[in-house]
Amino acid sequence: MGTTGPENLIMLYMSPLSPNPPVPVVWRNGLTDERGDTFDVDQDLKAVQTKPSIERDEAGRIIRMRMAINEGTNRQIESLGKKYPDRKTITRYEKRQIDVRQIQMEIKVGNNARRLAIKMCAGLTTLMKSPIDILNASTRAYLIQSDPSSASVRITHAVYDSLEKLIPPLSHSIYVEGNNQEHRLYALVQYFGLFQLYVQLNENFQGMDFAYLGTLDWINKKESFLRISSLLLPATPITISLEDYASSLAARQAHFHKQLQLRASQPPMETIIKDSRVSQ
């Protein structure tokens, strides 16, 4: 059974676009109703109550339970009947309808996603048989120590048209560029076309100019690895103003919704993206 992580929430979010995922995807505790009961939601958007909800009387005796119906809960109901033989048990079944368009998700991109971005960059350059070792000492240290204050990998919401037009909508992508003039070796890694990480691989690059692009279209199950012309994209600053943050965030959200509309006719759901670099 799948677990809850950023990648699984996104897979759930876009499940209508790619039926029959390779592994089951479940959003743990994804929904909470007006009674406070929580529900797990799978890739087919079927919700099952996470755990039984129990109400007791003043003496501590169980008077009502709400739970998912499965083998385990059936045994619980049978056990309750044996425990309270003098009390009548009434079982009522109900189905709840959930409007998935009203779901809001907050997804955190932490050190694991940042380390993965670095490894993806190393994997791409190795696949392209690059003679350059792209990882400098500080990047290697980040891989080992995962120092959250490190500036090696940072979130950017900027939308670069020259890059986006080369990437299929909602795809994973890795763009690695070596810029001899600026002595900068960097990468932009995207997950699902939504989360974008700027990876500072080497700030004292001395090699020849190069640029590689790898994409994985997980919906159509196609991947591509190319040597392309350098795009000369700007470096992502460590700190930005609130105004610039708001502007770039709005642009990234609009771009993501455009990708959704390109892939499906269903209206996009609201997406919340938070960045730890600024206070909101």
DAZIZI-V481368 format. One record per residue. N is the residue number from 1. OMEGA is omega in degrees with one decimal (999 if undefined). NEAR is the number of other C-alpha atoms within 10 Angstrom. Layout:
N|OMEGA|NEAR / N|OMEGA|NEAR
//
This chain:
1|179.2|7 / 2|178.7|13 / 3|-178.5|13 / 4|173.3|15 / 5|-179.4|16 / 6|-177.3|19 / 7|-179.2|16 / 8|176.7|20 / 9|178.3|23 / 10|177.5|17 / 11|177.3|20 / 12|-177.7|23 / 13|-175.2|21 / 14|-176.7|20 / 15|178.9|19 / 16|-177.2|15 / 17|-175.8|17 / 18|-179.5|14 / 19|178.6|11 / 20|177.4|11 / 21|-176.6|13 / 22|175.8|6 / 23|178.6|9 / 24|179.6|14 / 25|-178.9|24 / 26|174.7|24 / 27|-177.3|24 / 28|179.1|21 / 29|-172.6|17 / 30|-176.2|20 / 31|174.3|21 / 32|-178.0|13 / 33|-174.6|10 / 34|178.4|6 / 35|-179.8|7 / 36|177.6|9 / 37|179.0|16 / 38|-175.9|20 / 39|168.9|20 / 40|-178.6|19 / 41|-179.3|21 / 42|-174.3|22 / 43|175.9|24 / 44|180.0|14 / 45|172.8|18 / 46|-176.7|13 / 47|177.6|23 / 48|-179.2|20 / 49|-174.0|20 / 50|179.6|18 / 51|-177.9|15 / 52|173.0|13 / 53|-171.2|15 / 54|173.4|12 / 55|-177.4|12 / 56|175.0|11 / 57|-176.7|9 / 58|179.4|6 / 59|179.4|6 / 60|179.2|8 / 61|-179.9|11 / 62|177.2|13 / 63|179.6|11 / 64|174.7|13 / 65|172.3|12 / 66|-174.6|16 / 67|172.9|18 / 68|180.0|17 / 69|175.3|12 / 70|-176.9|9 / 71|-178.0|8 / 72|-178.7|9 / 73|175.0|15 / 74|176.7|13 / 75|177.5|11 / 76|179.2|13 / 77|178.5|17 / 78|179.8|11 / 79|178.4|12 / 80|178.4|14 / 81|178.4|14 / 82|-177.7|11 / 83|-179.9|10 / 84|-175.8|12 / 85|-178.6|10 / 86|-177.4|8 / 87|-179.1|11 / 88|179.1|8 / 89|178.0|14 / 90|179.6|7 / 91|179.7|9 / 92|179.8|6 / 93|178.0|8 / 94|175.3|4 / 95|-179.0|7 / 96|175.1|8 / 97|-178.2|7 / 98|176.3|13 / 99|-173.9|7 / 100|179.1|11 / 101|-179.4|12 / 102|-178.8|9 / 103|173.0|13 / 104|-177.9|14 / 105|173.3|17 / 106|-174.0|11 / 107|-178.2|16 / 108|175.3|13 / 109|-174.5|19 / 110|-174.7|12 / 111|179.2|16 / 112|178.7|10 / 113|179.4|17 / 114|177.2|23 / 115|178.5|19 / 116|179.8|13 / 117|178.8|24 / 118|-179.5|27 / 119|177.7|13 / 120|178.0|19 / 121|178.7|26 / 122|179.1|18 / 123|-179.9|14 / 124|-178.6|19 / 125|176.0|20 / 126|178.7|14 / 127|-179.5|11 / 128|178.0|14 / 129|177.2|9 / 130|178.4|13 / 131|-173.3|9 / 132|171.5|12 / 133|-170.2|11 / 134|-175.2|21 / 135|175.6|18 / 136|-173.7|15 / 137|-177.2|9 / 138|178.2|15 / 139|176.8|22 / 140|179.5|16 / 141|178.5|14 / 142|178.5|20 / 143|-176.8|18 / 144|-171.3|10 / 145|-178.2|11 / 146|-179.7|16 / 147|-177.0|12 / 148|178.8|13 / 149|-179.4|9 / 150|179.2|14 / 151|-177.2|16 / 152|-179.0|25 / 153|-179.4|27 / 154|-178.9|22 / 155|171.6|22 / 156|178.3|23 / 157|-176.5|22 / 158|177.5|19 / 159|-179.9|17 / 160|-175.1|12 / 161|-178.6|8 / 162|177.4|11 / 163|-174.3|14 / 164|-177.9|13 / 165|179.3|9 / 166|-173.0|12 / 167|175.5|21 / 168|-179.3|22 / 169|174.9|22 / 170|-176.6|23 / 171|166.8|21 / 172|179.8|21 / 173|176.0|28 / 174|174.0|24 / 175|-179.6|27 / 176|-179.0|27 / 177|170.6|22 / 178|-175.8|25 / 179|-175.7|23 / 180|-177.6|15 / 181|179.4|11 / 182|-178.0|12 / 183|-174.5|16 / 184|173.4|20 / 185|-172.1|25 / 186|177.9|26 / 187|169.3|26 / 188|-178.9|26 / 189|178.5|28 / 190|171.6|22 / 191|177.2|19 / 192|-178.9|22 / 193|-176.6|20 / 194|-178.7|21 / 195|-178.1|20 / 196|-179.1|23 / 197|171.8|25 / 198|-176.9|25 / 199|177.5|27 / 200|-174.5|23 / 201|-179.1|27 / 202|-179.4|20 / 203|177.2|14 / 204|-175.8|13 / 205|-177.8|19 / 206|-174.6|15 / 207|178.3|15 / 208|176.6|11 / 209|174.7|16 / 210|175.8|17 / 211|177.7|20 / 212|175.9|21 / 213|174.1|25 / 214|178.7|24 / 215|174.0|20 / 216|175.5|20 / 217|-173.6|17 / 218|179.0|17 / 219|180.0|17 / 220|177.7|11 / 221|178.0|9 / 222|176.1|11 / 223|-176.3|14 / 224|178.0|11 / 225|-170.9|17 / 226|165.8|13 / 227|-174.3|13 / 228|175.4|13 / 229|-179.2|12 / 230|-179.8|15 / 231|176.1|15 / 232|-178.8|12 / 233|-177.2|14 / 234|175.5|8 / 235|176.2|14 / 236|-179.6|20 / 237|178.5|11 / 238|177.4|13 / 239|178.1|10 / 240|178.2|12 / 241|177.7|9 / 242|-179.7|12 / 243|179.2|9 / 244|178.5|11 / 245|-178.9|19 / 246|-179.1|14 / 247|-178.9|13 / 248|178.4|16 / 249|178.6|20 / 250|179.9|15 / 251|-179.6|15 / 252|178.3|22 / 253|178.7|19 / 254|179.4|14 / 255|179.8|18 / 256|178.4|21 / 257|176.6|19 / 258|177.6|14 / 259|177.6|19 / 260|-178.1|20 / 261|175.9|14 / 262|-176.6|13 / 263|-175.4|16 / 264|-179.1|12 / 265|-179.5|9 / 266|179.5|12 / 267|179.7|10 / 268|174.1|16 / 269|179.7|16 / 270|-179.9|13 / 271|178.2|16 / 272|177.0|11 / 273|178.6|17 / 274|-177.7|14 / 275|-175.0|15 / 276|-175.3|11 / 277|-177.7|12 / 278|175.8|11 / 279|-178.2|7 / 280|999|9
//
